[in-house]
Amino acid sequence: MKADDAIAALSALAHDNRLAIYRMLVEAGPSGLSAGVVAARLAVPPSSLTFHLHRLRGAKLVTRLRVSRQQMYAADFTMMNGLVGFLTENCCGGSGICTRRECG
């Protein structure tokens, strides 16, 4: 992952609603959730939800799929794993696996 992609992803997640949306989509798994379900669970107005989902999609953290009349959104786990890998690639001598007690 390039630093620019990591910055875009972290920037997109740096908002309470977007972080809540993303965590909900991660929990939902690869099948994702419809925009209506996300809006109802978080009590976010549709126009705000559209804005936040657009930011998350722009950062490549979320994918969208049209199923009949519904817009389905899912976390992009490849991107998520890439971001975590980018953040931890120099941990513990570059192993990517933290084994130090003080780290976790």
ZADO-1210 file (C-alpha; in nm, 4 decimals, padded with zeros to 6 digits):
<atoms>
<atom x="00.0000" y="00.0000" z="00.0000" code="MET" pos="1"/>
<atom x="00.1190" y="00.3483" z="-00.0801" code="LYS" pos="2"/>
<atom x="00.1287" y="00.6192" z="00.1839" code="ALA" pos="3"/>
<atom x="-00.1271" y="00.8258" z="-00.0112" code="ASP" pos="4"/>
<atom x="-00.3777" y="00.5393" z="00.0027" code="ASP" pos="5"/>
<atom x="-00.3227" y="00.4952" z="00.3762" code="ALA" pos="6"/>
<atom x="-00.3702" y="00.8680" z="00.4356" code="ILE" pos="7"/>
<atom x="-00.6944" y="00.8677" z="00.2339" code="ALA" pos="8"/>
<atom x="-00.8264" y="00.5667" z="00.4267" code="ALA" pos="9"/>
<atom x="-00.7357" y="00.7065" z="00.7668" code="LEU" pos="10"/>
<atom x="-00.8815" y="01.0438" z="00.6732" code="SER" pos="11"/>
<atom x="-01.2079" y="00.8821" z="00.5659" code="ALA" pos="12"/>
<atom x="-01.2300" y="00.6939" z="00.8954" code="LEU" pos="13"/>
<atom x="-01.1581" y="01.0064" z="01.1012" code="ALA" pos="14"/>
<atom x="-01.5255" y="01.0907" z="01.1550" code="HIS" pos="15"/>
<atom x="-01.7569" y="00.9352" z="01.4106" code="ASP" pos="16"/>
<atom x="-02.0347" y="00.8462" z="01.1637" code="ASN" pos="17"/>
<atom x="-01.7989" y="00.7054" z="00.9003" code="ARG" pos="18"/>
<atom x="-01.6129" y="00.5013" z="01.1585" code="LEU" pos="19"/>
<atom x="-01.9446" y="00.3637" z="01.2906" code="ALA" pos="20"/>
<atom x="-02.0604" y="00.2811" z="00.9367" code="ILE" pos="21"/>
<atom x="-01.7327" y="00.1090" z="00.8547" code="TYR" pos="22"/>
<atom x="-01.7307" y="-00.0953" z="01.1761" code="ARG" pos="23"/>
<atom x="-02.0901" y="-00.2010" z="01.1101" code="MET" pos="24"/>
<atom x="-01.9984" y="-00.3138" z="00.7578" code="LEU" pos="25"/>
<atom x="-01.6950" y="-00.5042" z="00.8847" code="VAL" pos="26"/>
<atom x="-01.9181" y="-00.6815" z="01.1355" code="GLU" pos="27"/>
<atom x="-02.1710" y="-00.7639" z="00.8612" code="ALA" pos="28"/>
<atom x="-01.9039" y="-00.9448" z="00.6612" code="GLY" pos="29"/>
<atom x="-01.8655" y="-00.9802" z="00.2840" code="PRO" pos="30"/>
<atom x="-02.2402" y="-00.9803" z="00.2162" code="SER" pos="31"/>
<atom x="-02.2652" y="-00.6275" z="00.3555" code="GLY" pos="32"/>
<atom x="-02.5793" y="-00.4306" z="00.4349" code="LEU" pos="33"/>
<atom x="-02.8249" y="-00.2194" z="00.2438" code="SER" pos="34"/>
<atom x="-02.8016" y="00.1556" z="00.2764" code="ALA" pos="35"/>
<atom x="-03.1464" y="00.1551" z="00.4367" code="GLY" pos="36"/>
<atom x="-03.0385" y="-00.0838" z="00.7105" code="VAL" pos="37"/>
<atom x="-02.7261" y="00.1206" z="00.7834" code="VAL" pos="38"/>
<atom x="-02.9280" y="00.4427" z="00.7975" code="ALA" pos="39"/>
<atom x="-03.1885" y="00.2896" z="01.0296" code="ALA" pos="40"/>
<atom x="-02.9363" y="00.1346" z="01.2686" code="ARG" pos="41"/>
<atom x="-02.7336" y="00.4535" z="01.3014" code="LEU" pos="42"/>
<atom x="-03.0271" y="00.6970" z="01.2748" code="ALA" pos="43"/>
<atom x="-02.8398" y="00.8890" z="01.0054" code="VAL" pos="44"/>
<atom x="-03.0428" y="01.0883" z="00.7505" code="PRO" pos="45"/>
<atom x="-03.0194" y="00.9430" z="00.3970" code="PRO" pos="46"/>
<atom x="-02.8432" y="01.2496" z="00.2560" code="SER" pos="47"/>
<atom x="-02.5758" y="01.2322" z="00.5278" code="SER" pos="48"/>
<atom x="-02.5380" y="00.8583" z="00.4817" code="LEU" pos="49"/>
<atom x="-02.4844" y="00.9051" z="00.1081" code="THR" pos="50"/>
<atom x="-02.2115" y="01.1611" z="00.1774" code="PHE" pos="51"/>
<atom x="-02.0339" y="00.9350" z="00.4279" code="HIS" pos="52"/>
<atom x="-02.0562" y="00.6258" z="00.2080" code="LEU" pos="53"/>
<atom x="-01.9196" y="00.8271" z="-00.0831" code="HIS" pos="54"/>
<atom x="-01.6154" y="00.9225" z="00.1269" code="ARG" pos="55"/>
<atom x="-01.5588" y="00.5621" z="00.2327" code="LEU" pos="56"/>
<atom x="-01.5909" y="00.4413" z="-00.1275" code="ARG" pos="57"/>
<atom x="-01.3517" y="00.7129" z="-00.2453" code="GLY" pos="58"/>
<atom x="-01.0941" y="00.5806" z="00.0012" code="ALA" pos="59"/>
<atom x="-01.1576" y="00.2270" z="-00.1349" code="LYS" pos="60"/>
<atom x="-01.2682" y="00.1028" z="00.2079" code="LEU" pos="61"/>
<atom x="-01.6213" y="00.0147" z="00.0953" code="VAL" pos="62"/>
<atom x="-01.7679" y="-00.1454" z="-00.2146" code="THR" pos="63"/>
<atom x="-02.1185" y="-00.0939" z="-00.3541" code="ARG" pos="64"/>
<atom x="-02.3356" y="-00.3424" z="-00.5367" code="LEU" pos="65"/>
<atom x="-02.6836" y="-00.2857" z="-00.6712" code="ARG" pos="66"/>
<atom x="-02.9192" y="-00.5732" z="-00.5907" code="VAL" pos="67"/>
<atom x="-03.2573" y="-00.5150" z="-00.7482" code="SER" pos="68"/>
<atom x="-03.3640" y="-00.1785" z="-00.6046" code="ARG" pos="69"/>
<atom x="-03.1225" y="-00.1771" z="-00.3134" code="GLN" pos="70"/>
<atom x="-02.7709" y="-00.0416" z="-00.2836" code="GLN" pos="71"/>
<atom x="-02.5651" y="-00.2936" z="-00.0869" code="MET" pos="72"/>
<atom x="-02.2440" y="-00.1796" z="00.0802" code="TYR" pos="73"/>
<atom x="-01.9659" y="-00.3987" z="00.2153" code="ALA" pos="74"/>
<atom x="-01.6279" y="-00.3413" z="00.3712" code="ALA" pos="75"/>
<atom x="-01.3388" y="-00.4095" z="00.1350" code="ASP" pos="76"/>
<atom x="-01.1402" y="-00.6543" z="00.3455" code="PHE" pos="77"/>
<atom x="-00.8438" y="-00.6533" z="00.1087" code="THR" pos="78"/>
<atom x="-00.8062" y="-00.2786" z="00.1577" code="MET" pos="79"/>
<atom x="-00.8577" y="-00.3112" z="00.5336" code="MET" pos="80"/>
<atom x="-00.5890" y="-00.5794" z="00.5577" code="ASN" pos="81"/>
<atom x="-00.3576" y="-00.3697" z="00.3418" code="GLY" pos="82"/>
<atom x="-00.4041" y="-00.0713" z="00.5723" code="LEU" pos="83"/>
<atom x="-00.3355" y="-00.2769" z="00.8845" code="VAL" pos="84"/>
<atom x="-00.0303" y="-00.4267" z="00.7133" code="GLY" pos="85"/>
<atom x="00.0939" y="-00.0813" z="00.6157" code="PHE" pos="86"/>
<atom x="00.0553" y="00.0422" z="00.9732" code="LEU" pos="87"/>
<atom x="00.2372" y="-00.2563" z="01.1224" code="THR" pos="88"/>
<atom x="00.4954" y="-00.3402" z="00.8555" code="GLU" pos="89"/>
<atom x="00.7868" y="-00.2076" z="01.0610" code="ASN" pos="90"/>
<atom x="00.6697" y="-00.3511" z="01.3915" code="CYS" pos="91"/>
<atom x="00.9142" y="-00.5843" z="01.5636" code="CYS" pos="92"/>
<atom x="01.1903" y="-00.5607" z="01.3066" code="GLY" pos="93"/>
<atom x="00.9613" y="-00.5715" z="01.0052" code="GLY" pos="94"/>
<atom x="00.7973" y="-00.9051" z="01.0847" code="SER" pos="95"/>
<atom x="00.4518" y="-00.7430" z="01.0891" code="GLY" pos="96"/>
<atom x="00.3675" y="-00.9487" z="01.3964" code="ILE" pos="97"/>
<atom x="00.4019" y="-00.7728" z="01.7278" code="CYS" pos="98"/>
<atom x="00.5538" y="-00.9919" z="01.9932" code="THR" pos="99"/>
<atom x="00.6624" y="-00.7247" z="02.2394" code="ARG" pos="100"/>
<atom x="00.4753" y="-00.7087" z="02.5661" code="ARG" pos="101"/>
<atom x="00.4744" y="-00.3284" z="02.5561" code="GLU" pos="102"/>
<atom x="00.3070" y="-00.3308" z="02.2133" code="CYS" pos="103"/>
<atom x="00.0033" y="-00.5295" z="02.2952" code="GLY" pos="104"/>
</atoms>
